[in-house]
Amino acid sequence: MRKILLLAAALAGTALADQRVPGTSVSYKVQKTGGQNTSMVFFDAVGDPSGKTYLAFKCHGKGSYTMSLYSRDVLATSETDVLLMVKQGKTLASGPGYVRKDKQTGKFSVWETEYADVSGGLYKSLVNANGPVAVTVMREGGNLVPVSYQFDSRGLTAGMKAVSACW
């Protein structure tokens, strides 16, 4: 009986684990809360073996989602409004957002936007790039200079499809 319970627990944990889009740095987690799609799509920064720098698209149901950047670096010294830019040679898209504290580390290392249209524009620029892009946080104040991270956007469309495009 104990073996059956352990096996059931292992299978339940696997069902909730992130799944990777093969051959890419994109992963996703399918979930519903109260009948609403609250799935997430993530993709890791190139060259960050810590796995602490990634973009996240969080579904809010009915095709709506917002984007966040989780960084291994401190992005600001306090909660502040900042601009995020996606570049592939030239700027493809930019959008306003704000830096907040990471709930796990307590550092001001998360950029996010509350605007679905900003998230949608940034998402489209990443999908259209279909390859390497630079994501830059335009930090302000003091001695904080802009910080850029490299991402490979291949697989993002497959990740979003796996979460039913947030519907």
VMD Tcl script that draws the C-alpha trace (Angstrom):
set ca {
  {0.00 0.00 0.00}
  {2.84 2.39 0.85}
  {4.41 1.85 -2.58}
  {1.11 2.71 -4.27}
  {0.83 5.94 -2.24}
  {4.42 6.90 -3.08}
  {3.83 6.21 -6.77}
  {0.62 8.27 -6.73}
  {2.42 11.14 -5.00}
  {5.25 11.00 -7.55}
  {2.83 11.04 -10.47}
  {0.87 13.94 -8.99}
  {4.09 15.93 -8.62}
  {5.07 15.19 -12.19}
  {1.75 16.41 -13.52}
  {2.35 19.80 -11.91}
  {6.00 20.17 -12.97}
  {7.18 22.52 -15.69}
  {7.43 20.94 -19.12}
  {10.15 22.00 -21.56}
  {9.67 22.72 -25.26}
  {12.30 20.37 -26.77}
  {15.45 22.01 -28.08}
  {14.63 25.45 -26.60}
  {14.98 27.41 -23.38}
  {11.17 27.65 -23.10}
  {9.13 25.78 -20.51}
  {5.51 25.97 -19.43}
  {3.18 24.98 -16.63}
  {-0.46 24.19 -17.38}
  {-2.84 25.01 -14.54}
  {-6.37 26.21 -13.85}
  {-7.62 28.09 -10.84}
  {-11.37 28.35 -10.30}
  {-11.98 27.19 -13.87}
  {-9.76 29.96 -15.26}
  {-6.53 29.32 -17.19}
  {-3.69 30.48 -14.91}
  {-0.94 28.68 -16.82}
  {2.54 30.16 -17.28}
  {5.18 30.16 -20.01}
  {8.81 30.82 -19.07}
  {12.00 31.21 -20.99}
  {15.45 31.35 -19.56}
  {18.15 33.89 -20.32}
  {21.01 32.57 -22.45}
  {24.20 32.09 -20.45}
  {22.67 32.21 -16.97}
  {23.38 28.80 -15.45}
  {21.70 29.89 -12.20}
  {18.27 29.82 -13.89}
  {17.38 32.98 -11.96}
  {16.94 35.23 -15.00}
  {13.89 34.46 -17.11}
  {10.84 35.96 -18.75}
  {7.43 34.77 -17.60}
  {4.06 35.08 -19.30}
  {1.27 34.61 -16.75}
  {-2.19 33.71 -18.05}
  {-5.25 35.41 -16.63}
  {-7.80 33.49 -18.75}
  {-9.80 34.52 -21.81}
  {-6.60 34.97 -23.85}
  {-5.18 37.58 -21.46}
  {-1.65 37.46 -20.03}
  {1.00 39.70 -18.53}
  {4.77 39.54 -18.81}
  {7.43 39.74 -16.11}
  {11.21 39.63 -16.09}
  {12.80 37.89 -13.11}
  {16.46 38.82 -12.76}
  {19.44 37.53 -10.83}
  {20.51 41.19 -10.62}
  {19.04 44.03 -8.60}
  {17.16 46.22 -11.08}
  {16.44 49.22 -8.83}
  {16.95 50.48 -5.31}
  {13.22 50.90 -4.68}
  {9.91 50.23 -6.39}
  {10.02 52.41 -9.47}
  {8.66 52.75 -13.00}
  {11.06 51.65 -15.73}
  {11.00 50.89 -19.44}
  {11.76 47.46 -20.89}
  {13.02 47.16 -24.47}
  {13.28 44.16 -26.80}
  {16.00 44.48 -29.44}
  {17.27 42.47 -32.37}
  {19.73 44.93 -33.85}
  {17.18 47.74 -33.54}
  {14.44 48.19 -30.98}
  {11.52 45.92 -31.86}
  {9.26 46.93 -28.97}
  {9.31 48.65 -25.63}
  {6.89 48.93 -22.79}
  {6.38 50.58 -19.44}
  {6.37 48.62 -16.24}
  {7.75 48.78 -12.76}
  {10.35 47.07 -10.63}
  {9.19 45.36 -7.46}
  {10.70 43.13 -4.80}
  {11.02 39.45 -5.55}
  {8.85 37.62 -3.00}
  {11.53 34.94 -2.49}
  {14.70 37.03 -2.28}
  {13.39 40.40 -1.09}
  {15.51 42.15 -3.75}
  {14.17 44.66 -6.27}
  {14.81 42.24 -9.12}
  {11.44 41.76 -10.85}
  {10.17 43.94 -13.71}
  {6.53 43.55 -14.62}
  {3.68 45.28 -16.32}
  {0.02 45.22 -15.46}
  {-1.00 46.08 -19.03}
  {-2.06 43.22 -21.29}
  {-1.49 45.36 -24.41}
  {2.12 46.06 -23.37}
  {2.66 42.35 -22.71}
  {1.06 41.50 -26.05}
  {3.29 43.93 -27.93}
  {6.43 42.59 -26.25}
  {5.30 39.00 -26.89}
  {4.72 39.72 -30.60}
  {8.17 41.26 -30.94}
  {9.75 38.18 -29.33}
  {7.80 35.78 -31.56}
  {8.59 37.78 -34.71}
  {12.29 37.77 -33.84}
  {12.25 33.95 -33.70}
  {15.82 33.85 -32.48}
  {18.30 35.76 -30.35}
  {17.09 39.01 -28.77}
  {18.34 41.40 -26.11}
  {15.95 42.44 -23.38}
  {17.07 45.67 -21.70}
  {15.79 47.26 -18.51}
  {16.32 51.03 -18.68}
  {17.25 51.61 -15.04}
  {17.19 55.14 -13.70}
  {18.80 57.05 -10.87}
  {22.14 56.99 -9.12}
  {24.75 54.82 -10.74}
  {22.36 52.24 -12.18}
  {23.00 51.81 -15.89}
  {20.72 49.88 -18.26}
  {21.09 46.12 -17.95}
  {20.57 43.69 -20.84}
  {19.94 39.97 -20.98}
  {20.11 37.70 -24.00}
  {17.22 35.38 -24.83}
  {16.51 32.97 -27.67}
  {12.83 33.32 -28.48}
  {12.54 30.12 -30.50}
  {9.95 27.89 -28.87}
  {7.89 30.71 -27.38}
  {5.00 30.11 -29.80}
  {5.00 26.39 -28.95}
  {4.97 27.20 -25.24}
  {2.02 29.55 -25.61}
  {0.20 26.98 -27.74}
  {0.76 24.37 -25.01}
  {-1.10 26.61 -22.53}
  {-3.95 27.15 -25.02}
  {-2.88 30.76 -25.65}
  {-4.18 31.56 -22.15}
  {-7.83 30.72 -23.08}
}
mol new
graphics top color blue
foreach p $ca { graphics top sphere $p radius 0.5 }
foreach p [lrange $ca 0 end-1] q [lrange $ca 1 end] { graphics top cylinder $p $q radius 0.2 }
display resetview
